């Protein structure tokens, strides 16, 4: 089972739910296999602030970008013509390559008649693999500063999970916020997407955007309200009116905020632990 935790915007409690849910599931006696918390918010991963473990593996991740060989180039300009992302430009008798714009589609390289644009590996980030306990693992991918595209590193993280873990293992994916390409890549093969929101007008607005995105992707999804009690009931009414499963409401509590500020898990609070249990049981029923 792969469960993606997502949100229409940042700051709703997506990481909070992901970390506490993974930690809670790993402590259940009726769960077999491993539980893997995966931080795919590669531009700003922060699950590691709340969960510590022993580093098992660290891998530098690369993407492929073209390298121009001037001696071979006949300046036919086919490469620039096929690049939809303007990653190549002709300046006089030189070809400029902008790696930050390249999507590694290989079109320029494959269609170059002179083999003047071979693809080369270009570092984009790092993946780290931790053991928290015997049945709880943590995978974090972090994009290098200055790298603009998150999707290739998220894809590499998916590939790592497939190579390291079985289908029977439970993966909890902390997705990027919003509704852009990195989110789509993070949730693409999830069995269920849990959308985290807040009971405020801003929360409802961004939830609607996230719901529209999941429908467009034809993904199964449900909603969790975080900081329940701070706003109004518009999110609940929206879910009810649209037949959307509301599987949990994490209450607003000062003690929870204090634990969060210290990088501690909120399942230490009985009331929140019961709500996380409810969310997990509802997820199992939806699957």
TIFINU-767919 format. One record per atom (N, C-alpha, C): x, y, z. Coordinates in pm, whole numbers, padded with zeros to 5 digits, always signed. Example, Ala and Ser with C-alpha at 12.3 -4.5 7.8 and 13.67 -1.06 7.14 Angstrom:
TIFINU-767919
+01319-00569+00780+01230-00450+00780+01320-00330+00780+01285-00225+00708+01367-00106+00714+01290+00003+00787
end
This chain:
TIFINU-767919
+00084-00119+00000+00000+00000+00000+00088+00124+00000+00056+00217-00088+00127+00345-00091+00025+00456-00069+00043+00533+00038-00049+00640+00075+00026+00772+00061-00023+00861-00024+00038+00992-00042-00038+01094+00042+00036+01171+00120-00022+01279+00200+00007+01408+00126-00098+01479+00085-00082+01599+00004-00167+01711+00060-00154+01829-00002-00233+01945+00041-00235+02047-00072-00337+02133-00070-00347+02235-00172-00248+02347-00155-00191+02359-00034-00091+02462-00008-00003+02417+00107+00105+02488+00129+00194+02453+00239+00140+02500+00373+00185+02437+00479+00151+02481+00613+00022+02428+00670-00040+02331+00604-00167+02279+00654-00149+02165+00755-00031+02105+00760-00008+01993+00851+00017+01864+00777+00055+01873+00652+00081+01755+00570+00193+01670+00628+00305+01733+00659+00418+01660+00717+00383+01608+00857+00310+01687+00933+00269+01644+01066+00190+01514+01060+00095+01506+00968+00017+01384+00955+00102+01268+00906+00187+01293+00806+00268+01186+00749+00359+01123+00854+00428+01206+00931+00523+01155+01031+00451+01081+01143+00345+01139+01195+00273+01076+01306+00200+00950+01261+00145+00951+01140+00076+00833+01090+00173+00717+01070+00288+00744+01008+00387+00639+00986+00437+00582+01118+00465+00669+01213+00515+00623+01344+00410+00540+01416+00284+00582+01406+00177+00509+01473+00157+00371+01410+00152+00365+01279+00130+00237+01211+00241+00138+01244+00365+00188+01249+00479+00100+01277+00470+00036+01414+00394+00097+01506+00381+00042+01640+00264-00052+01658+00188-00077+01552+00071-00165+01563+00111-00311+01549+00052-00395+01630+00085-00538+01626+00024-00609+01506-00086-00557+01454-00154-00625+01343-00103-00581+01207+00005-00504+01202+00063-00461+01075+00187-00545+01046+00185-00612+00933+00301-00692+00891+00381-00616+00788+00506-00654+00771+00591-00584+00677+00646-00455+00735+00717-00382+00652+00779-00258+00697+00689-00138+00667+00707-00035+00747+00643+00095+00723+00755+00191+00681+00736+00256+00568+00839+00345+00513+00782+00486+00500+00839+00580+00572+00805+00721+00556+00897+00779+00450+00838+00841+00348+00916+00891+00235+00890+01040+00217+00993+01121+00232+00977+01265+00214+01011+01300+00069+00905+01321-00011+00923+01359-00152+00904+01508-00175+00895+01584-00068+00894+01730-00080+01040+01772-00094+01100+01738-00209+01245+01742-00225+01303+01882-00221+01221+01984-00247+01271+02120-00244+01287+02172-00101+01208+02116-00010+01218+02158+00131+01174+02042+00222+01249+01932+00222+01211+01819+00307+01229+01850+00455+01128+01821+00536+01140+01849+00679+01087+01738+00768+01052+01622+00710+01009+01510+00794+01119+01469+00890+01243+01485+00846+01357+01446+00929+01373+01529+01056+01299+01638+01067+01303+01716+01190+01231+01645+01304+01142+01553+01269+01056+01489+01368+01087+01341+01388+01174+01286+01306+01200+01143+01314+01350+01120+01292+01412+01048+01383+01556+01028+01379+01588+00879+01366+01699+00850+01300+01738+00711+01285+01882+00697+01243+01922+00575+01213+02059+00546+01170+02066+00547+01018+02161+00619+00964+02178+00627+00819+02228+00494+00765+02152+00434+00675+02190+00307+00613+02257+00328+00477+02212+00429+00404+02261+00448+00269+02243+00593+00227+02340+00643+00152+02329+00777+00096+02372+00769-00050+02289+00821-00139+02317+00813-00282+02305+00951-00346+02406+00988-00424+02397+01108-00507+02312+01074-00628+02217+01158-00660+02128+01132-00774+02160+01228-00888+02153+01173-01009+02188+01250-01127+02074+01249-01228+02072+01352-01311+01985+01354-01428+02073+01369-01551+02019+01338-01667+02096+01343-01790+02066+01472-01866+02173+01543-01904+02160+01667-01981+02259+01660-02098+02231+01732-02206+02321+01726-02322+02450+01805-02299+02556+01758-02365+02684+01828-02366+02721+01856-02511+02749+01981-02542+02777+02019-02681+02923+01995-02715+02946+01924-02827+03081+01902-02879+03095+01985-03006+03161+02097-02994+03168+02193-03103+03234+02141-03229+03335+02054-03214+03408+02005-03331+03320+01920-03423+03214+01860-03365+03126+01775-03445+03007+01851-03504+02973+01962-03442+02849+02033-03476+02858+02099-03615+02755+02081-03696+02745+02146-03828+02644+02260-03827+02589+02290-03709+02494+02401-03691+02369+02387-03777+02317+02265-03780+02194+02242-03856+02071+02294-03782+02085+02317-03653+01980+02374-03567+01861+02283-03543+01876+02154-03573+01767+02061-03546+01740+02049-03396+01846+02054-03317+01830+02034-03173+01743+02143-03111+01770+02268-03148+01690+02378-03093+01547+02372-03142+01529+02318-03262+01395+02309-03318+01307+02208-03248+01366+02102-03191+01285+01998-03126+01273+02018-02976+01347+02113-02919+01342+02133-02774+01223+02221-02738+01127+02163-02668+01007+02238-02628+01031+02327-02507+01149+02317-02447+01174+02387-02320+01281+02495-02333+01324+02523-02456+01423+02628-02481+01551+02608-02400+01593+02482-02392+01714+02450-02317+01840+02465-02400+01824+02494-02530+01939+02516-02618+01918+02646-02694+02028+02716-02722+02020+02839-02799+02147+02855-02882+02133+02909-03002+02247+02936-03089+02292+03081-03072+02418+03098-03043+02479+03230-03032+02600+03231-03125+02587+03294-03240+02696+03295-03337+02725+03154-03384+02847+03107-03357+02885+02970-03396+02900+02882-03272+02818+02909-03173+02820+02829-03050+02677+02788-03014+02669+02678-02943+02541+02632-02890+02548+02642-02738+02456+02718-02682+02449+02731-02536+02346+02633-02483+02380+02564-02375+02290+02469-02312+02256+02520-02173+02127+02520-02142+02080+02565-02011+02028+02442-01935+02113+02377-01855+02074+02253-01787+01951+02268-01699+01930+02387-01639+01817+02406-01550+01684+02399-01623+01686+02416-01756+01563+02408-01835+01543+02271-01899+01648+02190-01900+01642+02060-01968+01553+01962-01893+01467+01891-01968+01378+01790-01910+01428+01648-01938+01550+01635-01985+01613+01503-02008+01529+01415-02098+01474+01473-02205+01390+01395-02296+01472+01325-02404+01599+01362-02418+01693+01301-02514+01664+01339-02659+01564+01422-02687+01528+01454-02826+01644+01517-02901+01708+01617-02840+01818+01685-02909+01933+01590-02937+01964+01505-02839+02075+01412-02853+02047+01304-02957+01926+01247-02951+01892+01138-03043+01878+01186-03187+01832+01310-03206+01807+01360-03341+01924+01434-03402+02031+01454-03325+02149+01521-03379+02218+01429-03481+02228+01469-03608+02287+01380-03709+02437+01360-03694+02502+01445-03616+02647+01437-03602+02691+01386-03465+02595+01344-03383+02627+01300-03245+02706+01405-03168+02666+01531-03189+02736+01643-03124+02676+01679-02989+02571+01607-02947+02505+01638-02819+02488+01510-02735+02596+01447-02696+02583+01330-02609+02529+01371-02472+02455+01281-02410+02400+01310-02277+02502+01277-02170+02509+01360-02068+02601+01336-01957+02526+01349-01825+02579+01285-01722+02516+01289-01590+02544+01422-01523+02439+01481-01463+02450+01609-01395+02385+01595-01258+02461+01621-01154+02409+01604-01018+02287+01693-00993+02185+01633-00928+02066+01713-00895+02030+01707-00747+02079+01607-00674+02044+01600-00533+02095+01474-00466+02040+01446-00349+02086+01332-00270+01968+01260-00207+01978+01129-00203+01878+01046-00135+01944+00980-00015+01875+00987+00100+01925+00923+00221+01822+00825+00275+01873+00711+00321+01788+00601+00366+01823+00569+00511+01725+00582+00600+01748+00564+00744+01667+00446+00797+01720+00385+00902+01645+00286+00980+01609+00350+01114+01478+00360+01140+01431+00417+01266+01416+00307+01370+01360+00194+01326+01344+00075+01410+01341-00044+01315+01314-00163+01371+01314-00283+01287+01212-00274+01174+01098-00211+01201+00993-00209+01098+00955-00068+01053+01034+00032+01091+01009+00169+01045+01135+00225+00981+01122+00259+00853+01233+00317+00779+01194+00457+00730+01294+00534+00695+01271+00671+00649+01360+00699+00529+01299+00750+00421+01372+00786+00300+01350+00935+00274+01460+01006+00255+01453+01150+00231+01533+01184+00107+01471+01258+00015+01543+01310-00102+01548+01461-00091+01665+01516-00124+01684+01661-00110+01748+01716-00237+01681+01813-00299+01729+01876-00421+01845+01970-00388+01948+01969-00472+02060+02061-00452+02014+02205-00472+02079+02297-00404+02050+02439-00420+02082+02481-00564+01990+02553-00625+02010+02599-00761+01948+02510-00867+01906+02389-00830+01838+02299-00924+01690+02332-00923+01634+02358-01040+01498+02411-01045+01391+02304-01061+01425+02189-01113+01324+02087-01142+01326+01976-01038+01213+01960-00970+01202+01859-00866+01159+01723-00919+01090+01721-01032+01030+01596-01082+01132+01484-01104+01248+01509-01166+01342+01398-01186+01388+01332-01056+01409+01410-00951+01452+01352-00824+01338+01275-00758+01216+01323-00771+01100+01249-00718+01087+01116-00790+01107+01117-00922+01102+00992-00999+01209+00895-00951+01330+00944-00927+01438+00858-00877+01401+00799-00740+01330+00876-00659+01289+00827-00527+01187+00716-00541+01092+00730-00633+00997+00622-00661+01071+00495-00704+01170+00511-00792+01246+00395-00840+01321+00328-00725+01373+00407-00632+01443+00351-00517+01348+00267-00432+01228+00317-00409+01129+00243-00329+01096+00110-00394+01079+00110-00526+01046-00014-00596+01159-00117-00585+01282-00069-00582+01396-00161-00575+01423-00211-00434+01384-00136-00332+01418-00168-00194+01304-00234-00116+01180-00212-00157+01067-00257-00076+00965-00336-00157+00893-00422-00087+00793-00507-00150+00659-00435-00160+00571-00490-00240+00437-00436-00252+00361-00445-00119+00398-00541-00036+00328-00559+00092+00368-00456+00197+00479-00386+00176+00521-00284+00271+00433-00160+00257+00417-00087+00366+00334+00033+00367+00423+00156+00349+00395+00233+00244+00472+00354+00218+00384+00476+00243+00432+00564+00328+00363+00690+00356+00445+00801+00291+00390+00863+00189+00464+00961+00109+00424+01102+00151+00520+01179+00199+00501+01320+00229+00525+01396+00098+00416+01435+00031+00424+01495-00102+00456+01644-00094+00498+01703-00205+00513+01849-00209+00376+01916-00195+00371+02039-00150+00244+02110-00140+00200+02164-00276+00074+02198-00286+00024+02260-00408-00035+02160-00506-00042+02201-00633-00103+02117-00737-00019+02115-00864+00110+02142-00853+00196+02151-00971+00256+02015-01007+00349+02017-01103+00408+01892-01154+00473+01805-01046+00547+01860-00949+00605+01773-00846+00500+01694-00767+00386+01755-00741+00278+01684-00671+00226+01569-00755+00204+01596-00881+00152+01493-00972+00248+01376-00979+00379+01404-00985+00478+01297-00989+00480+01218-00858+00464+01287-00745+00470+01222-00615+00353+01128-00591+00233+01164-00640+00113+01085-00609+00074+00990-00721+00150+00984-00828+00105+00918-00950+00072+00770-00931+00145+00699-00844+00115+00557-00826+00065+00526-00685+00012+00628-00617-00043+00607-00481-00176+00532-00490-00199+00444-00393-00327+00375-00384-00434+00468-00331-00393+00563-00248-00486+00660-00190-00410+00789-00161-00473+00902-00191-00416+01032-00159-00499+01094-00046-00434+01129+00062-00500+01196+00174-00469+01344+00166-00573+01424+00147-00557+01569+00135-00577+01633+00271-00476+01705+00318-00481+01770+00448-00517+01917+00429-00612+01964+00506-00655+02103+00495-00684+02160+00632-00715+02288+00637-00753+02356+00760-00894+02412+00746-00968+02425+00856-01107+02472+00848-01117+02625+00837-01058+02678+00731-01057+02822+00707-01093+02848+00561-01131+02970+00525-01159+03001+00384-01041+02972+00292-00920+03005+00337-00802+02976+00255-00783+02826+00240-00804+02752+00349-00792+02608+00344-00891+02546+00247-01014+02593+00250-01117+02541+00161-01085+02573+00015-01039+02694-00012-01006+02732-00149-00899+02640-00208-00793+02617-00131-00684+02534-00181-00722+02386-00182-00810+02344-00093-00860+02207-00096-00935+02182-00227-01015+02276-00269-01090+02260-00394-00994+02242-00512-00885+02318-00513-00786+02301-00620-00724+02163-00617-00693+02114-00496-00634+01981-00481-00733+01873-00522-00859+01889-00486-00962+01791-00524-00976+01786-00675-00979+01902-00740-00989+01905-00887-00870+01834-00951-00752+01851-00892-00633+01785-00946-00642+01634-00932-00686+01586-00816-00698+01441-00796-00803+01381-00889-00911+01453-00912-01014+01405-01005-00959+01397-01147-00881+01497-01184-00822+01498-01318-00726+01380-01335-00656+01344-01227-00562+01231-01230-00632+01098-01209-00762+01103-01179-00841+00983-01150-00782+00905-01031-00744+00980-00926-00689+00920-00806-00795+00912-00697-00792+00803-00621-00878+00791-00503-00822+00881-00394-00909+00954-00326-00861+01048-00226-00962+01062-00113-00912+01113-00002-00994+01143+00115-00936+01267+00180-01008+01322+00278-00968+01449+00339-00949+01432+00489-00848+01499+00542-00826+01512+00686-00819+01661+00718-00893+01702+00820-00887+01841+00867-00788+01850+00982-00688+01935+00967-00592+01959+01075-00629+02089+01145-00592+02098+01271-00623+02215+01355-00774+02238+01362-00845+02130+01374-00991+02138+01381-01033+02219+01502-01126+02313+01480-01174+02397+01588-01133+02542+01577-01039+02572+01484-00993+02711+01476-01079+02797+01384-01158+02734+01297-01231+02811+01198-01379+02781+01196-01429+02744+01076-01572+02718+01059-01593+02576+01007-01716+02546+00969-01749+02411+00922-01766+02404+00771-01712+02502+00697-01732+02505+00553-01663+02387+00483-01547+02346+00533-01478+02232+00473-01560+02105+00491-01616+02086+00610-01699+01967+00634-01821+01967+00543-01884+02082+00528-02003+02090+00442-01966+02065+00296-01851+02117+00255-01804+02094+00118-01783+01944+00093-01718+01876+00187-01695+01732+00172-01828+01656+00167-01921+01692+00256-02051+01625+00260-02128+01647+00130-02131+01770+00083-02208+01804-00037-02151+01738-00162-02021+01709-00161-01957+01652-00280-01922+01504-00266-01972+01442-00160-01949+01299-00142-01804+01262-00120-01728+01350-00056-01586+01326-00031-01568+01269+00110-01491+01162+00121-01469+01098+00251-01385+01187+00342-01442+01225+00456-01368+01298+00559-01330+01196+00665-01202+01159+00668-01161+01044+00749-01100+01081+00883-01091+01210+00914-01036+01246+01045-01027+01395+01064-01027+01436+01191-01012+01576+01228-00914+01584+01345-00795+01637+01318-00694+01650+01422-00718+01780+01497-00743+01773+01627-00784+01894+01701-00671+01994+01720-00709+02121+01728-00615+02227+01763-00590+02221+01913-00464+02204+01952-00429+02193+02093-00296+02266+02117-00288+02340+02226-00165+02410+02258-00051+02313+02284-00081+02202+02351+00023+02103+02378+00079+02046+02248-00009+02026+02148+00037+01976+02019+00134+02074+01954+00103+02202+01963+00191+02305+01907+00325+02306+01979+00324+02285+02111+00448+02283+02187+00536+02164+02146+00473+02047+02129+00547+01929+02086+00604+01949+01946+00523+02007+01859+00566+02034+01722+00688+02125+01721+00686+02230+01803+00797+02325+01806+00926+02261+01855+00914+02151+01928+01031+02080+01980+01073+01964+01890+01001+01946+01779+01031+01834+01690+00989+01700+01745+00884+01699+01826+00836+01574+01886+00704+01531+01821+00673+01403+01833+00552+01349+01772+00429+01386+01856+00320+01415+01787+00198+01453+01856+00116+01334+01902+00153+01212+01860+00080+01094+01906+00112+01063+02052+00198+01145+02112+00219+01134+02257+00096+01184+02332+00011+01259+02263-00115+01308+02322-00225+01208+02292-00291+01156+02394-00390+01050+02376-00500+01088+02279-00550+01210+02289-00661+01252+02202-00620+01251+02055-00499+01296+02027-00451+01296+01889-00416+01154+01845-00363+01074+01934-00332+00935+01900-00459+00861+01860-00569+00885+01930-00696+00820+01895-00743+00865+01757-00721+00992+01726-00763+01043+01595-00676+00985+01483-00547+00970+01508-00458+00908+01409-00499+00762+01387-00537+00694+01496-00585+00556+01482-00712+00552+01396-00802+00646+01419-00924+00654+01339-00893+00676+01192-00798+00766+01166-00759+00794+01028-00703+00669+00962-00618+00596+01035-00560+00474+00979-00668+00370+00951-00758+00349+01043-00864+00249+01022-00952+00288+00904-00978+00416+00887-01058+00461+00774-00983+00440+00641-00852+00461+00644-00771+00436+00525-00780+00288+00484-00769+00201+00582-00777+00057+00555-00914+00021+00495-01019+00079+00547-01153+00052+00493-01168+00105+00351-01112+00222+00323-01122+00277+00188-01045+00193+00088-00933+00135+00130-00855+00051+00039-00933-00076+00005
end
